[in-house]
Amino acid sequence: MNIPTSNYSDSIQLATRSAIERAEAIVELVRRSGFQRIENLSLHFNVTPQTIRRDVNSLCDLGILRRRHGGVDVPSTGENLAYPMRQVLNIDAKRAIARRVAKEVPEDASLFFGIGTTPEQCAHALVEHTHLRVMTNNINVAVALSPNPQCEITLAGGRIRNLDQDMVSSEAHNFFGRFSVDIGIYGVAGVAEDGTLLDFSSDEVHMRTELSTHCRQRFLVLDHSKFGRSATVRGGHITDATAVFTDKPISSELENQLHQAGVRLIICSDPVLPRNFRRSGL
């Protein structure tokens, strides 16, 4: 998780870089180990309970964590975090993934973009590519690429999810099936231990499945926090991708599954290409 002070200094009362790093560590600890008491966090980070309480209050106000009596835990998995909150989580990792994806996308490519904040960052990284043809149900992607006059953008129709700025309702369900493109770039809410992909609604799963069916290469883009994260609707598998872009090493079980399926695993924070790297032509 990363909390950029330039955009969120008013809503997150964290004055120093060390405080921001502590907030990120609090989120990682709670997501990994579950409910944490204020007193335990104070001891763990060697700061006063008042300091931890300020950090926790700011994180809870953003919806990143949830208050419980005497402590804090993660929000319910029944719904996703609000989009503006997700935009600031792990932003450095998402940008590293986006820069790596941009190197894999040639000029003149045709692209699908799915919903989510990591595909949005990929769109920002591609804004200077020439002669792209983009089809998406993600308004944030369309806005990110719209300053490029050489980028042709086709946006799905249907009802907009106002906070997420996307279209996943039944009116949009046949959108991706109208096209056949070079590369599909998509994210996911979570990946189960067995590699099953998880999202928060059947509409999201439907759109992602349709997207991946009608492209020649499938780029799954997700930061490390998505591995082991719970969500409510199952659909698809990590090995359905052509390439998986993430920022940290994954479990050996999932890595072996990808290797056996011939899926490229690209760790974007590592400047060294993976052992089984191979460049796929379009």
DRENTIDREN-749860 format. One record per atom (N, C-alpha, C): residue in one letter; x, y, z. Coordinates in steps of 0.2 Angstrom, whole numbers, plus 2048, in hexadecimal, padded with zeros to 3 digits. Layout:
! DRENTIDREN-749860
aXYZ;...
! end
This chain:
! DRENTIDREN-749860
m8047FA800;m800800800;m804806800;n80280B7FC;n8068127FC;n8018177FD;i80281C801;i7FE822802;i801828800;p80082B7FA;p8048317F8;p8028377FC;t80683A7FF;t805840803;t8028467FE;s8048467F8;s80284C7F4;s7FA84C7F3;n7F78467F2;n7F08467F1;n7EC8457F7;y7EF8427FD;y7EA840802;y7ED843809;s7F1848809;s7F384B80F;s7EE84E813;d7E8850810;d7E3853814;d7DF84D817;s7DE847814;s7D9842817;s7DD83D81B;i7E483D81A;i7E883881E;i7EC83C822;q7EC83C829;q7EF84082D;q7F683D82F;l7FA83D82A;l80183A82B;l80683F828;a80A84182D;a80E84782B;a815846828;t81784082A;t81E83E828;t81E838824;r824837820;r82583181C;r82582B820;s82882B826;s82882582B;s82182382D;a81C82882E;a815827830;a81282482A;i813826824;i81082381E;i81281B81D;e81881A81E;e81B81381E;e81880F824;r817812829;r81480E82F;r80D80D82D;a80981182A;a802810828;a80280A823;e80680A81E;e80780581A;e8087FE81D;a80D7FE822;a80E7F8826;a8087F682A;i8047FA82D;i7FF7F8830;i7FA7F582C;v7F87F7826;v7F47F4821;v7F67ED820;e7FC7ED81E;e7FF7E681C;e7FE7E1822;l8007E3828;l7FF7DF82E;l7F87DD82F;v7F37E182F;v7EC7E0830;v7EA7DB82B;r7EC7DC824;r7E97D881F;r7EC7D1820;r7F27D0822;r7F67CA822;r7F37C6829;s7F37CA82E;s7F27C6835;s7EB7C7838;g7E77CC835;g7E07CD837;g7E07D283D;f7DA7D2841;f7D97D7846;f7DF7D884A;q7E17DF84B;q7E67E184F;q7E47E6854;r7E67E585B;r7E47EA860;r7E97F085F;i7E67F6861;i7EA7FC861;i7F07FB866;e7F07F886B;e7F57F7870;e7FB7F386D;n7F97EE869;n7FE7E9866;n8017ED860;l7FD7F185C;l8007F5857;l8057FA85A;s8037FD85F;s808802863;s80F7FF864;l80E7F9867;l8147F5869;l8187F3863;h8157F185E;h8187EE858;h81C7F3854;f8197FA854;f81C7FF850;f820804855;n82080285C;n824806860;n82280E860;v81B80F860;v819816861;v813816866;t81181C867;t80B81C86D;t80581A86A;p80081786E;p7F981686C;p7F681B868;q7F782186B;q7F4827867;q7F6828860;t7FD82785F;t7FF827858;t7FC822854;i7FC81C856;i7F9816852;i7F1818851;r7EE81A856;r7E781C855;r7E6821850;r7EA82684F;r7E982B84A;r7EA827843;d7EF823843;d7F182083C;d7EB81B83B;v7E881883F;v7E281383E;v7DC81783C;n7DB81D840;n7D582183E;n7D5823837;s7DB825835;s7DC82882E;s7DA822829;l7DD81C82A;l7DC817826;l7D5814826;c7D281482B;c7CB81282C;c7C6817828;d7C881E829;d7C4823826;d7C482281E;l7CA82081C;l7CA81E814;l7C7818812;g7C5814817;g7C280D816;g7C7808814;i7CE809816;i7D3804814;i7D37FF81A;l7D1801820;l7D17FD826;l7CA7FE829;r7C87FA82E;r7C17FA831;r7C27FA839;r7BF7FF83C;r7C07FF843;r7BC7FA846;r7BF7F784C;r7BB7F2850;r7BD7F4857;h7B97F185C;h7BA7F3863;h7C17F2865;g7C57F7867;g7CC7F6869;g7D17F5864;g7CF7F585D;g7D47F4858;g7D17F5851;v7D47F184D;v7D37F2845;v7D47EC842;d7D07EB83C;d7D07E5838;d7CF7E8831;v7CF7E382C;v7CD7E5825;v7C67E5824;p7C47E981F;p7BD7EA81D;p7BA7E381B;s7B37E381B;s7B07DD819;s7B27DB812;t7B27D5810;t7B47D3809;t7AD7D3804;g7A87D5807;g7A27D5803;g7A27DB7FE;e7A67E07FE;e7A67E57F9;e7AD7E87F9;n7AF7EB7F4;n7B67ED7F3;n7B67F47F6;l7BD7F67F7;l7BE7FD7F9;l7BC8027F4;a7BA8087F6;a7B880D7F2;a7BE80E7ED;y7BD8107E7;y7C28117E2;y7C78167E3;p7C581C7E6;p7CB8217E8;p7D081E7ED;m7CD81A7F1;m7D18167F6;m7D68117F3;r7D380E7EE;r7D78097EB;r7DD80C7E7;q7DB8127E4;q7E08157E0;q7E78177E4;v7E68187EA;v7EC81A7EE;v7F08147F1;l7EC80E7F1;l7EF8087F4;l7F58057EF;n7FB8047F2;n8008017EE;n8018047E7;i80180B7E7;i80280F7E1;i80880E7DE;d80E80E7E2;d81480D7DF;d8158067DB;a8128017DE;a8127FA7DB;a80E7FA7D5;k8087FD7D5;k8047FE7CF;k8078017C9;r80B8077CB;r80F80A7C6;r8148067C3;a8188037C7;a81D7FE7C5;a81A7F97C0;i8157F67C2;i8127F17BD;i8107F57B7;a80D7FB7B7;a80B7FE7B1;a8108007AD;r8168027AF;r81C8037AB;r81E7FD7A8;r81E7F77AB;r8207F17A8;r81C7EF7A3;v8157F07A4;v8107EE79F;v8117F2799;a8127F979A;a8137FD794;a8197FB78F;k81E7F8792;k8247F578E;k8217EF78A;e81C7EC78C;e81A7E6788;e8157E7783;v8127ED783;v80D7EF77E;v8107F3778;p8107F1772;p8137F476D;p80F7FA76A;e8127FE766;e80E803763;e80980075E;d80380375D;d7FE801758;d7FA7FB75B;a7FA7FA761;a7F77F4764;a7F07F5765;s7EC7F0765;s7E57F1767;s7E47ED76E;l7E07F1773;l7E07EF77A;l7D97EF77D;f7D87EA781;f7D37EA786;f7D57ED78C;f7D27F1790;f7D37F2797;f7CD7F179B;g7CE7ED7A1;g7C97EC7A6;g7C97F17AB;i7C57EF7B0;i7C47F47B5;i7CA7F47BB;g7CA7F97BF;g7CF7F87C4;g7D47FE7C4;t7D87FE7C9;t7DD8047CA;t7E38027C7;t7E57FB7C6;t7EB7FA7C3;t7EB7FA7BC;p7E57F87B8;p7E47F97B1;p7E48017B0;e7E28057B5;e7E280C7B4;e7E980F7B3;q7ED80C7B8;q7F480E7B8;q7F880C7B1;c7F68067AF;c7F98047A8;c7F78097A3;a7F180B7A3;a7EE81079E;a7F381779E;h7F48197A4;h7F881F7A5;h7FF81E7A2;a8028187A3;a8088167A1;a809815799;l803815796;l80381478F;l80181A78B;v80082078F;v7FD82578C;v801828786;e808827786;e80C829780;e80D82477A;h80A81E77B;h80A81A776;h80681C770;t80881A76A;t80581D764;t800818761;h7FB81A75E;h7F681775A;h7F381075E;l7F1811764;l7EE80C768;l7E780C766;r7E4806766;r7DC806766;r7DA80276C;v7D6806770;v7D4804777;v7CD803778;m7CB7FD77A;m7C47FC77C;m7C47FA784;t7BF7FE787;t7BF7FD78E;t7B87FF791;n7B77FC797;n7B17FE79B;n7B38027A1;n7B98047A1;n7BC8087A7;n7BD80F7A5;i7B98147A8;i7B981B7A6;i7C081E7A8;n7C381C7AD;n7C981E7AF;n7CE81D7AA;v7CE8177A7;v7D38167A2;v7D281A79C;a7CC81B79A;a7CA81F794;a7CD827795;v7CC82979B;v7CE83079D;v7D683079D;a7D982B7A0;a7E082B7A0;a7E382B799;l7E0828794;l7E382778D;l7E082D789;s7DB83078B;s7D8835786;s7DD83B784;p7E283D788;p7E6842786;p7EA841780;n7EB83A77E;n7EF838778;n7EA838772;p7EB83D76D;p7E783D768;p7E7837763;q7ED833764;q7EE82E75F;q7EB827762;c7E7828768;c7E482276B;c7DD82276A;e7DB81D766;e7D381C765;e7D081876B;i7CB81B76E;i7C8818774;i7C1816773;t7BF810774;t7B880E774;t7B680C77B;l7B080F77D;l7AE80E784;l7A880A784;a7A7806789;a7A1802789;a79B80678B;g795804789;g78F80878B;g78C804791;g787807794;g78380479A;g7848097A0;r7818067A5;r78180A7AC;r78880A7AF;i7898107B1;i7908127B4;i78F8117BB;r79480D7BE;r79580D7C5;r7998137C7;n7958187CA;n79881F7CB;n79E81F7CF;l79F81C7D4;l7A581C7D8;l7AB8197D5;d7AA8137D1;d7AF80F7CE;d7B18127C7;q7AC8167C4;q7AD8197BE;q7AE8137B8;d7A980E7B8;d7AA8097B3;d7A38067B2;m7A28027AD;m79C7FF7AB;m79D7F77AB;v7997F47B0;v7997ED7B0;v7927EA7B0;s78D7EE7AF;s7867EB7AF;s7857E77A9;s77F7E47A9;s77D7E07A3;s77D7E379C;e77C7EA79C;e77C7EE796;e7837ED793;a7887EC797;a78F7EC794;a7927E5793;h78E7E0794;h7907D9794;h7937D778E;n7907D9788;n7937D7782;n7987DB77E;f79A7E0782;f79F7E577F;f7A57E277C;f7A97DF780;f7AF7DC77E;f7AF7D7779;g7A97D3779;g7A87CE773;g7A77D176C;r7A67D876C;r7A67DB765;r7AD7DC762;f7B27DA766;f7B97DC763;f7BE7D6764;s7C37D6760;s7C97D1761;s7CF7D6761;v7D37D5767;v7D87DA767;v7DF7D6769;d7E47DA769;d7EB7D776A;d7EC7D5772;i7EA7DA776;i7EC7D977D;i7E67DB781;g7E47D7786;g7E07D978C;g7E37DB792;i7E27E0795;i7E57E279C;i7E07E27A1;y7E07DE7A6;y7DB7DE7AB;y7DE7DC7B2;g7DA7DE7B7;g7DC7DD7BE;g7D77D87C1;v7D77D87C7;v7D37D37CB;v7D37D57D2;a7CD7D47D6;a7CD7D67DD;a7D17D17E1;g7D27CB7E0;g7D67C77E4;g7D87C07E0;v7DD7BD7E3;v7DF7B67E0;v7DF7B17E6;a7DB7AC7E6;a7DB7A77EB;a7E17A37EB;e7E379F7F0;e7E979B7F1;e7E97967EB;d7E47947E8;d7E478F7E3;d7E47927DC;g7E57997DC;g7E579C7D5;g7DF79F7D3;t7D979D7D6;t7D37A07D3;t7D27A77D4;l7D07AB7CF;l7CF7B27CF;l7C87B47D2;l7C87B97D6;l7C37BB7DA;l7C17C27D9;d7BB7C47D8;d7B87CB7D8;d7B27CC7DD;f7AF7D27DD;f7AA7D37E1;f7A37D37DF;s7A27D27D8;s79C7D17D5;s79C7CC7CF;s7977C97CE;s7967C57C8;s7977C97C1;d7957CF7C1;d7957D47BC;d79D7D57BA;e7A17D67BF;e7A87D77BE;e7AB7D17BB;v7A97CB7BE;v7AC7C57BB;v7AA7C47B4;h7A47C57B3;h7A27C57AC;h7A57C97A7;m7A77CF7A9;m7AA7D47A4;m7B17D27A3;r7B57D07A9;r7BC7CD7A9;r7BC7C77A4;t7B87C27A5;t7B87BC7A1;t7B77BE79A;e7B27C2798;e7B17C4791;e7B77C778E;l7BA7CC792;l7C07CF790;l7C67CA78E;s7C77C6792;s7CC7C1791;s7CB7BC78C;t7C57BB78A;t7C37B6785;t7C57B977E;h7C57C077D;h7C57C3776;h7CC7C7775;c7D17C4778;c7D87C8777;c7DD7C2776;r7E27C4772;r7E77BF771;r7EC7BE776;q7ED7C377A;q7F17C3780;q7EE7C6786;r7EF7C378C;r7EB7C5792;r7F07C7797;f7F07CD799;f7F57D079E;f7F17D17A5;l7F27CD7A9;l7EF7CD7B0;l7F47D27B4;v7F17D77B7;v7F57DC7BA;v7F37DD7C1;l7F77DC7C6;l7F57DC7CD;l7FB7DC7D2;d7FA7E17D7;d7FF7E17DC;d7FF7DB7E1;h8047DB7E5;h8047D57EA;h7FF7D47EF;s7FB7DA7F0;s7F67DA7F5;s7F07D67F3;k7EF7D47EC;k7EA7D17EA;k7EA7C97EB;f7F07C77EC;f7F17BF7ED;f7EF7BE7F4;g7EA7B97F5;g7E77B77FB;g7E27BC7FE;r7E07C17FA;r7DB7C57FC;r7D47C27FA;s7CF7C37FF;s7C97C07FE;s7C47C47FA;a7C07C17F6;a7BA7C57F2;a7B57C07F1;t7AF7C17EF;t7A97BD7F0;t7A87B97EA;v7AA7BB7E4;v7A87B77DE;v7AE7B47DA;r7AE7AE7D9;r7B37AA7D5;r7B27AB7CE;g7B77AB7CA;g7B77AB7C3;g7BD7AB7C0;g7BF7A67BC;g7C67A67B9;g7CC7A47BD;h7D27A37BA;h7D77A07BE;h7DD7A47BC;i7E27A57C0;i7E87A97BE;i7EC7A67B8;t7EB7A07B7;t7EF79D7B1;t7EB79E7AA;d7E57A27AB;d7E27A47A4;d7E67A97A1;a7EA7AD7A5;a7EE7B37A2;a7F37B079D;t7F67B5799;t7FC7B3795;t8027B6799;a8017BB79D;a8067BE7A1;a8037C17A8;v8077C07AD;v8047C27B4;v80A7C77B6;f8087CE7B7;f80C7D37B9;f80A7D57C0;t80F7D47C5;t80E7D67CC;t8157D97CE;d8157DB7D5;d81B7DF7D7;d81F7DB7DC;k81D7D57DE;k8217D17E3;k8207CA7E1;p8257C57E3;p8247BE7E2;p81E7BB7E5;i81B7B67E2;i8157B37E4;i8177AC7E7;s8127A97E9;s8137A27EC;s81679D7E7;s81A7997EA;s81D7947E5;s8177907E2;e81278E7E5;e80C78A7E2;e80A78E7DC;l8087947DD;l8057987D7;l80B7997D2;e81179A7D4;e81679B7CF;e8177947CA;n81678F7CE;n8177887CA;n8117877C5;q80B7897C8;q8057897C3;q80678D7BD;l8097937BE;l80A7987B8;l80F7957B3;h8147927B6;h81A78F7B2;h8177897AE;q8137857B2;q81077F7AE;q80B7817A8;a8087867A9;a8037897A4;a80678D79F;g80D78E7A0;g81079379B;g80F79A79B;v80D79C7A1;v80B7A37A2;v8117A77A5;r8137AD7A2;r8187B17A4;r8177B47AB;l81B7B47B0;l81A7B77B6;l8207BD7B6;i81E7C37B6;i8227C97B6;i8227CC7BD;i8277CC7C0;i8277D07C7;i82A7D77C5;c8267DC7C6;c8277E27C3;c82C7E77C7;s82D7E57CD;s8327E97D1;s8397E67D0;d83A7E07CD;d8407DD7CC;d8437DF7C5;p8487E27C4;p84B7E47BE;p84D7DE7BA;v84E7D87BD;v8507D27B9;v84A7CF7B7;l84A7CD7B0;l8457C97AD;l8447C27B0;p83E7C07B1;p83E7B97B4;p8417B47AF;r8437AE7B3;r8467A97AF;r8437A67A9;n83C7A67A9;n8387A37A4;n8357A879F;f8387AE7A0;f8367B479B;f8367B2794;r8317B4790;r8317B3789;r82D7B8786;r82F7BC781;r82B7C177E;r8267BF779;s8207C077A;s81B7BE776;s81A7C3770;g81A7C176A;g8187C5764;g8117C6763;l80F7CC760;l8087CD75F;l8077CA758;
! end
